[in-house]
Each structure stands twice: as structure tokens, then as C-alpha cells.
Amino acid sequence: KNYDISLASDEQKAMWNKVSAREMAPSRYPHDFPLQTLGIMEDFWKLCDVGDGNGLAYMFQRKWPSFRKYTLEFLSSLKVTKDRRQNFPLSIDFRLGNRWHSLTMEELSGIFHCFDPNPEEDNEYEFSEVWGAMTNEQEHAAGYAKSSSIRNPVLRYLHRAMTQLMFARIDGGSVSQTELNVMWCLLNKKGIDYGTLFTYYVDRITKKDGGVICCGGLIT
């Protein structure tokens, strides 16, 4: 079923068939009730705001609905333009509502109100040192670092919210280096280039053959 979506090419039709065969779940957002119950609501929202409306607060508070047909149309038509030398995403082209759209990484980050005003500034730190401060564990090992090890309840809830919305993962039990980097940026009130992170994620979805797709709220 392709709803009322016009598929523009054989390549897009093939991608539609590929992604439409996968399970899809709606985007999930933080809720006030558990935050109030845990007594962390004020600290949580302060942490999500890095200043001037920038950070994760806007994205977390929108409660955007997920629409299957538009999610499939976006993923089926997505084209990422990258820097040839650094393989870094520069812009995306995609279809929504049978119309082509184009956005740069800066424009995409601006839509989410989650951008880095100082992209040339180096973020120098050791992953294991940051992880150790959060957990008392000596080393951050990708694939083995568990969110249950995070001692602070605000950071633990933040990670759960991030994985289920920003990184659209059903299983939020492990902590990747990218997720640790986002938490470090928030703790240090530094901007996050979410346009680039979002592009990496959705581009990766189109290359996979399985797994649950749960990024619909961010797309539509």
C-alpha cells in the first residue's frame, strides 16, 4: 500500500518496499508525571535548555504525532549530500506530501531548535572520564556501557528520553559514545548539532534491512 503518495522513480519505489516491510512505532516523549513522581522535573528541564531556547527542551515538549505514510515517503526519497573529503552531511533532499524539499544541516538544526552556535569550538574530553563521573565505572566500552549504571536520576531519565526520541531506539539500555557526548554538551551548556545527528540516523535506517522504525514524530 502506498496511500496517495506518488513515487517519483524506480529507486524510490524499491526503497518504499524495503522500509514499508519493517515494523513502525510512534515517537515517544518525556512526560511530566514520572518527572514529578521522581522529583526531578525542574532539574530535568533546566538541563535540557542550554540557553536562548536552544537544546532539547523544544523537541521534547512538542509531542509531534507520527504518520506512517509520511515517514515512509521521507525515508524512500531521502538523498544526503555529503562533503566528498570528510564524508560529512551538508544537506538533505526529500519528499513530503508529494513535494520535494531541501534543507541544509543548519536549517534542519534550526527546525529542532537544537543547534551548535560555535561549531569550530573543540569539545575535548575523555569518554571514560565522563562516564566514570556519571557511574563510578572506570571505562566506557561501547556496547557494554549500560544506562542502569548512571547514578543521577536526572541523567538516567534524560538518556532514556534521548534514545527514544532523538535517536529513535526502542531499546535504550546501552549508552553509545554519541549519546554520552550529547549529555556532556548539555551538562556544559554547549550546543548540539542535531541536524547532523538526525541525518546520520535516518540515512542509516534506509541502509538497514530490519529493526523498528520509530522516528515518525521527528519527520512529520
SELO-564054 format. One record per residue: x, y, z of N, C-alpha, C, O in turn; residue in three letters. Coordinates in pm, whole numbers. Atoms other than C-alpha are relative to their C-alpha. Layout:
BEGIN
R    n_xx    n_yy    n_zz   ca_xx   ca_yy   ca_zz    c_xx    c_yy    c_zz    o_xx    o_yy    o_zz  type
R       X       Y       Z       X       Y       Z       X       Y       Z       X       Y       Z   ALA
...
! end
This chain:
BEGIN
R    n_xx    n_yy    n_zz   ca_xx   ca_yy   ca_zz    c_xx    c_yy    c_zz    o_xx    o_yy    o_zz  type
R      85    -119       0       0       0       0      88     123       0     176     136      84   LYS
R     -78    -123       2     143     340     -97     -86     124      24     -45     235      -8   ASN
R      88    -109     -37    -152     552      23     -24      87    -124     -51      34    -232   TYR
R      17     -88     116    -185     859    -204     134      64     -37     137     173     -95   ASP
R    -134     -51      25     191     906    -234      44     -37    -142      33    -153    -183   ILE
R     -54      24     133     338     944    -582     149     -31      12     227      54      55   SER
R    -140      40      -7     665     753    -602      70      45    -127      30       9    -238   LEU
R     -57     -75     112     898     952    -824      91     -83     -91     115     -41    -205   ALA
R     -94      76      81    1134     679    -951      -2    -146      43     -59    -180     146   SER
R     -11     142     -35    1204     307    -955      83     -18     127      55    -107     208   ASP
R     -83       6    -121    1472     366    -690     -84      30     124     -71     -37     226   GLU
R      85     -36    -114    1218     533    -463    -103    -110      27    -133    -139     142   GLN
R      95     110     -17     967     251    -524      66    -118      71       6    -180     159   LYS
R     -72     111     -63    1228      -8    -429      27      29     148      13     -59     232   ALA
R     -25     -37    -139    1317     183    -111    -130      -2      79    -131     -43     195   MET
R     132       6     -68     946     219     -25     -32    -144      39     -74    -170     151   TRP
R      29     142     -28     904    -158     -50      89     -52     112      47    -134     193   ASN
R     -94      45    -101    1211    -208     168     -39      50     139     -46     -29     233   LYS
R      27     -55    -133    1120      28     453    -142     -29      46    -167     -40     167   VAL
R     138      25     -40     745     -40     446     -20    -142      55    -120    -170     121   SER
R       9     136     -52     813    -406     526      41      -7     147      22    -110     212   ALA
R     -49      -1    -138     958    -304     863    -107      49      97    -197     125      61   ARG
R      93     -44    -105     769    -256    1188      24     147      32     137     195      27   GLU
R     -11    -141     -32     695     103    1284     -70      28     132    -177     -26     159   MET
R      57     -39    -129     629     255    1628      -1     152       9      85     217     -51   ALA
R       5    -146     -13     528     613    1723     115      53      83     172     -19     166   PRO
R    -103     -66     -81     781     857    1865     -48      13     144    -167      28     170   SER
R      32     -10    -141     796     873    2244      64     125      59     176     162      22   ARG
R     -43    -127     -57     832    1188    2453       1      -7     153     -68     -89     211   TYR
R       3      -6    -146     911    1275    2817    -139      43      50    -208     119     -17   PRO
R     129     -36     -60     604    1306    3043      22      57     140     113      16     212   HIS
R     -15     -68    -129     555    1526    3347     -24     -92     119      39     -75     224   ASP
R      35      81    -115     404    1255    3567     121     -74      60     144     -62     180   PHE
R    -117      66     -59     719    1040    3607     105     100      49     173      74     148   PRO
R     -96    -101     -45     932    1354    3632     -40      57     135      44      77     222   LEU
R      49     -50    -128     713    1486    3913      12    -107     109      50     -78     222   GLN
R      -7     110     -98     699    1146    4083     142     -20      51     163     -48     169   THR
R    -141      16     -38    1077    1124    4083      57     126      65     166     124     122   LEU
R     -47    -126     -59    1106    1486    4199     112      65     -78     195     135     -20   GLY
R    -112     -51      79    1334    1579    3910     -45      91    -114      37     125    -200   ILE
R      51     -72     117    1112    1782    3676      74     131     -24     115     159    -137   MET
R     -67    -129      18    1272    2123    3738     143     -19     -48     187      49    -141   GLU
R    -140      24      39    1628    1989    3711       8     -57    -141     100     -23    -216   ASP
R       0      60     133    1542    1787    3400     -14     106    -108      64     108    -203   PHE
R      23    -101     105    1407    2084    3203     111     104      -1     141     159    -107   TRP
R    -115     -90      -2    1693    2307    3318     116     -60     -78     184      11    -152   LYS
R    -109      67      69    1940    2052    3188     -22      -2    -151      73       7    -228   LEU
R      32      10     143    1762    2028    2852      15     133     -74      18     134    -197   CYS
R      -9    -133      61    1796    2405    2790     142      53      16     189      72     128   ASP
R    -137     -51      -8    2143    2533    2701       3     152     -15     111     211     -17   VAL
R       8    -146       8    2021    2895    2669     -60      49    -130     -37      -9    -236   GLY
R      63     -62     117    1820    3115    2431     -88     -97     -78     -96     -90    -200   ASP
R      92      93      66    1572    2836    2360      68    -112     -75       2    -187    -147   GLY
R     -77     104      68    1848    2608    2232      16    -121      92      27    -105     214   ASN
R     -16     122     -79    1881    2246    2345    -104    -104     -38    -148    -111    -153   GLY
R      94     108      28    1644    1952    2376    -143      30      45    -235     -43      10   LEU
R     131     -29     -58    1351    2119    2556    -107      16    -107    -217     -39     -93   ALA
R      99     -23     106    1174    2233    2237     -45    -133     -61    -165    -158     -76   TYR
R      30     129      64    1194    1888    2079     -80     -90      94    -176    -155      51   MET
R      67      87     -98    1085    1707    2397    -143      46      29    -229     -37      61   PHE
R     132     -53     -38     783    1934    2453    -100       5    -114    -218      33     -90   GLN
R      90     -17     114     635    1931    2103    -110    -106      -8    -223     -76     -45   ARG
R      94     113      12     464    1588    2118     -51     -14    -144    -171     -31    -167   LYS
R      38      14     140     467    1567    1738     -56    -140     -28       3    -238      17   TRP
R      55     132      32     244    1284    1606      84     -70    -108     160      -5    -179   PRO
R     -68      79     102     380    1006    1385    -100     -45    -105    -207     -96     -72   SER
R      86      42     111     229     939    1042      79     -98     -87     184     -64    -142   PHE
R     -70     105      72     326     616     871      29      39    -145     141      20    -193   ARG
R     -19     -24     143     275     732     513     106     107     -26     184      95    -121   LYS
R     -99    -105      21     484    1048     550     139     -46      43     239      -7     -18   TYR
R    -129      57     -41     759     863     735      57     -85    -113     176     -76    -144   THR
R     -45      85     110     777     610     452      39      84    -123     137      54    -191   LEU
R     -32     -86     115     770     884     187     135      69      20     216      75     -72   GLU
R    -127     -67     -30    1055    1071     358     117     -97     -16     214     -66     -86   PHE
R    -111      96       5    1274     763     401      23     -54    -141     137     -79    -180   LEU
R     -12      55     135    1201     636      50      68      96     -96     132      54    -192   SER
R     -51    -100      94    1306     961    -114     128      70      48     186     150     -26   SER
R    -111     -72     -62    1588    1074     117     128      -8     -83     172    -116    -122   LEU
R    -130      -8      65    1905    1191     -56      88      92      83      51     206     111   LYS
R     -91     -76     -85    2201    1309     152     120      45     -83     188     -38    -145   VAL
R    -118     -55      67    2464    1539       1     110      16     104      90      80     207   THR
R    -108       1     -98    2798    1494     175     124      70     -55     144      80    -176   LYS
R    -130     -51      34    3135    1663     179      85    -116     -53      98    -218      15   ASP
R     -70     112      64    3346    1450     -54     125     -43      75     161    -161      73   ARG
R    -126      34     -68    3663    1466     154     -24     -56     140      43    -151     182   ARG
R      20      41    -138    3522    1428     505    -123     -89      20    -148    -134     131   GLN
R     120      83      -7    3203    1232     425    -100      55     103    -169     -20     171   ASN
R      82     -69     -99    3016    1489     635    -126      51     -69    -116     112    -175   PHE
R     123     -45      67    2648    1562     557      -9     152      -8      18     223      88   PRO
R      15    -143      23    2585    1905     409    -146      42     -12    -187     147      38   LEU
R     142     -31      19    2218    1893     312     -76    -129     -31     -17    -232     -63   SER
R      85     113      38    1924    1660     254    -109      48     -95    -157     161     -86   ILE
R     116     -20      87    1662    1640     -20     -96    -114      26     -54    -228      45   ASP
R     100     102     -32    1336    1455      41    -138      45     -47    -160     162     -78   PHE
R     137     -30      38     970    1434     -49     -92     -14     122     -78    -108     200   ARG
R     108       8     -97     677    1506     183    -125      59     -64    -122     169    -118   LEU
R     123     -47      63     319    1537      61      13      16    -150     -47     105    -209   GLY
R     -23       1     145     435    1462    -296      72     126     -49      58     164    -166   ASN
R     -80    -116      38     664    1767    -297     143     -18      47     168     -72     155   ARG
R    -140       7     -37    1042    1788    -295      36     116      91     -12     228      73   TRP
R     -49    -100     -92    1212    1977     -13     151     -16      14     205    -124     -10   HIS
R    -145       5     -21    1574    2063      61      34      82     124     -17     192     143   SER
R     -42     -69    -122    1738    2158     392     149     -21      22     201    -131       2   LEU
R    -139      13     -43    2094    2231     499       1     -52     143    -103     -55     209   THR
R     -11      45    -138    2222    2095     829     -36     113      96    -100      89     199   MET
R      32    -114     -86    2195    2445     979    -151      23       5    -207      48     112   GLU
R     145     -18       3    1832    2476     867     -71    -110      77    -169     -85     147   GLU
R      61     113     -69    1749    2131     999      16      13     151     -79     -11     226   LEU
R     -22     -22    -142    1906    2204    1338     -90     111      52    -140     103     164   SER
R      85    -111     -39    1712    2530    1348    -145     -41      18    -213       9     108   GLY
R     137      50     -12    1381    2349    1295     -21     -69     134    -125     -54     197   ILE
R       9      71    -128    1452    2134    1601      39      89     119      30      45     233   PHE
R     -48     -88    -107    1583    2436    1800     113     -67      78     123     -53     200   HIS
R    -109      73     -63    1888    2224    1869     123      11     -90     144     -72    -178   CYS
R    -110     -31      91    2200    2371    1710     125      36      79     118      62     200   PHE
R    -127     -34     -62    2564    2444    1783      42     138     -50      82     150    -166   ASP
R     -37    -135      45    2635    2821    1772     151      18     -19     195     115     -79   PRO
R    -147      -9      11    3011    2753    1794      56    -131     -55     126    -203      17   ASN
R     -42     131      54    3078    2459    1559     150     -19     -10     198    -133     -16   PRO
R    -145      12      11    3450    2538    1536      67     -26     135     186     -56     141   GLU
R     -57      18    -133    3497    2506    1911      19    -148      30     -74    -227      14   GLU
R     -30     140     -29    3665    2180    2013     -63     -43     132     -59      29     232   ASP
R      50      61    -122    3494    1956    2266      99    -110      41      86    -225      -1   ASN
R    -105      94     -35    3795    1789    2424     -25     -60     138     -28      11     239   GLU
R      17      71    -126    3736    1528    2692      17    -149     -28      11    -193    -142   TYR
R     -14     144      11    3788    1159    2759    -134     -65      33    -193     -39     138   GLU
R     129      67     -21    3478     941    2723      -2     -73     134     -99     -66     209   PHE
R      -3      81    -122    3586     718    3009      -3      88     125     -59      48     227   SER
R       4     -90    -115    3640    1015    3243    -142      50      25    -187      55     140   GLU
R     138     -47     -14    3290    1149    3174     -89    -113      50    -172     -94     139   VAL
R      80     115     -41    3139     803    3207      31     -37     145     -60     -73     221   TRP
R     -38      31    -137    3333     745    3528     -65      95     100    -106      53     208   GLY
R      64     -98     -88    3194    1066    3680    -149     -29      15    -207       0     120   ALA
R     144      30      -5    2840     950    3597     -30    -132      70    -139    -149     126   MET
R      31     136     -42    2874     589    3706      95     -60     104      60    -158     169   THR
R    -107      60     -82    3194     527    3907      62    -121     -67     138    -194      -4   ASN
R     -66     106      76    3292     277    3637     124      57     -68     124     174    -109   GLU
R    -129     -51      47    3648     306    3511       5      25    -150      79     112    -195   GLN
R     -14      -9     145    3591     267    3139    -136      -3     -68    -225     -78     -29   GLU
R     119       6      83    3321     343    2883      30     -88    -120     110     -52    -207   HIS
R     -19      94     110    3307      44    2649    -127      -5     -84    -232     -46     -35   ALA
R     117      -3      87    3073      84    2352     -64    -139      -7       5    -239     -29   ALA
R      72     126       4    2807    -185    2360     -16     -65     137    -102    -150     156   GLY
R       4      58    -135    2872    -267    2726     -39     103     106     -74      66     218   TYR
R      37    -105     -95    2802      68    2893    -152       5      14    -222      31     -84   ALA
R     143      10     -22    2455      38    3048     -56     125      69       7     181     159   LYS
R      62    -119     -59    2220     324    3132     -35     -21     146     -42      75     223   SER
R      33      29    -141    2130     149    3458     117      32      93      98      41     215   SER
R    -117     -34     -82    2484     233    3577       5     149      33      79     190     123   SER
R       0    -144     -26    2412     608    3565     -66      27     135    -180     -13     158   ILE
R      48     -16    -138    2371     717    3927    -102     112      14    -197     100      92   ARG
R      90    -115     -14    2198    1052    3882    -132     -26     -71    -131     -56    -191   ASN
R     129      31      63    1822    1005    3817     -37      96    -113    -108      57    -206   PRO
R      28     -95     108    1804    1321    3603      70     -44    -128      10     -45    -236   VAL
R     -75      45     117    2076    1195    3370     -53    -133     -52     -55    -157    -173   LEU
R      54     129      44    1927     847    3364    -130      18     -79    -150     -46    -182   ARG
R     125     -26      73    1584     980    3262      29      73    -131     -35      46    -233   TYR
R     -40     -72     121    1750    1217    3013      44     -99    -108       4     -89    -224   LEU
R     -48      96      98    1926     926    2847    -115     -81     -60    -117    -104    -181   HIS
R     116      75      51    1601     729    2819     -80      84     -99    -121      35    -204   ARG
R      75     -88      89    1425    1029    2665      75      23    -131      14      25    -238   ALA
R     -82     -20     119    1712    1089    2423      -6    -118     -94     -30    -102    -214   MET
R      -6     119      86    1732     733    2296    -134     -25     -67    -137     -69    -182   THR
R     130      33      56    1358     702    2242     -51     106     -97    -136      76    -181   GLN
R      44    -103      95    1313    1035    2061     112      41     -93     103      18    -214   LEU
R    -108     -51      84    1638    1187    1936      64    -108     -87      88     -87    -206   MET
R     -67     107      72    1797     855    1839     -95    -113     -37     -55    -213     -97   PHE
R     109      89      43    1465     671    1798      37    -147      13      27    -224     -83   ALA
R     -30     140     -29    1574     347    1960    -103     -55      98    -133      10     198   ARG
R      93      64     -92    1325     111    2122      75     -45     126      26     -29     238   ILE
R     -82      48    -111    1600     -39    2339      97     108      41     191     139     -33   ASP
R     -89    -105     -47    1766     232    2545      90     -45     112     132      36     195   GLY
R     -77      55    -112    1963       3    2773     147      31      -3     211      35     102   GLY
R    -143     -28      10    2310      85    2642      22     148     -31     -69     217     -79   SER
R     -34    -141      21    2486     421    2618     113       9    -101     225     -35     -74   VAL
R    -102     -13     104    2673     499    2298      87     122      27      53     205     111   SER
R     -86    -116     -15    2958     749    2268     -70     127     -47     -51     234      10   GLN
R      75    -116      48    2730     981    2068     -97      50     106    -108     170     129   THR
R      94     -37    -106    2468     976    2345      72      60     120      24     155     182   GLU
R     -81     -54    -110    2737    1034    2608      47     141     -35      53     229      52   LEU
R     -44    -133      44    2862    1330    2403    -113     102      13     -88     215      55   ASN
R     114     -91     -13    2512    1485    2395     -22      37     147     -45     153     178   VAL
R      18     -29    -143    2481    1453    2774     111      92      50      86     182     129   MET
R    -111     -86     -39    2827    1608    2817     -24     143     -46       1     238      28   TRP
R      29    -135      53    2724    1902    2595    -105      70      85     -90     189     116   CYS
R     105     -60     -81    2409    1961    2799      53      40     138      22     149     187   LEU
R     -55     -30    -132    2596    1944    3129      92     122      -4     105     195      95   LEU
R     -92    -112      15    2843    2200    2995     -61     116     -78       9     208    -120   ASN
R      74    -106      67    2574    2418    2831      59      33    -138      75     150    -174   LYS
R     -50     -16     135    2714    2362    2483    -105     -45    -100    -182    -138     -74   LYS
R      99      33     102    2506    2350    2166      25    -136     -62     136    -189     -58   GLY
R      -4     133      62    2429    2026    1984     -44      13    -145    -152      66    -172   ILE
R      35      -4     142    2429    1995    1605     -92    -118     -31     -49    -219     -86   ASP
R      89     115      16    2119    1777    1595     -38     -24    -146     -74    -136    -181   TYR
R      29      23     142    2060    1831    1223      89    -108     -58      43    -194    -133   GLY
R     -95     101      47    2373    1627    1153     -29    -136      63     -26    -237      -6   THR
R      31     127     -66    2286    1361    1413    -124     -63     -59    -127    -184     -84   LEU
R     125      51      58    1934    1327    1273      27     -58    -139     -24    -164    -174   PHE
R     -29      46     136    2070    1294     918      76    -132       0      44    -222     -77   THR
R     -72     126     -12    2317    1024    1017     -97    -115      33     -89    -224     -24   TYR
R      91     105     -44    2038     831    1188     -95     -43    -112    -105    -162    -142   TYR
R     100      39     102    1773     844     912      66     -59    -124       9    -146    -190   VAL
R     -73      59     114    2033     773     643      35    -146      31      31    -231     -58   ASP
R     -34     136     -41    2136     464     840    -123     -91      -6    -112    -210     -38   ARG
R     124      79       6    1772     349     860     -21     -56    -140     -59    -172    -155   ILE
R      26      42     138    1748     333     481      95    -110     -46      68    -178    -145   THR
R     -98     101      39    2052     104     467     -18    -131      75      47    -231      44   LYS
R      25     121     -77    1919    -149     719    -115     -80     -60    -203     -25    -125   LYS
R     107      87      49    1700    -446     635    -102     -34     108    -208     -88      78   ASP
R      91      34    -109    1538    -483     978       6     101     111      80     200     105   GLY
R       5     -91    -113    1458    -316    1307    -125      86      -4    -185     106    -110   GLY
R     121     -82     -11    1172     -99    1430      33     145     -36     132     201      11   VAL
R     -14    -141      38    1134     246    1273     -88      81      95    -210      61     100   ILE
R      79     -77     -97    1028     496    1540      41     147       1      50     210     107   CYS
R     -42    -140      11    1137     838    1411    -110      86     -63     -83     199    -102   CYS
R     106     -68      74     799     941    1263     -31     140      50     -55     230     -30   GLY
R      30    -132     -53     737    1232    1500     100     105     -42      61     221     -62   GLY
R    -103     -94      41    1067    1395    1403     -10      35    -147      34     142    -190   LEU
R      12     -21     144     987    1362    1034    -124      83     -35    -119     173    -118   ILE
R     127     -61      41     626    1473    1025     -46     110      93    -151     170      71   THR
! end
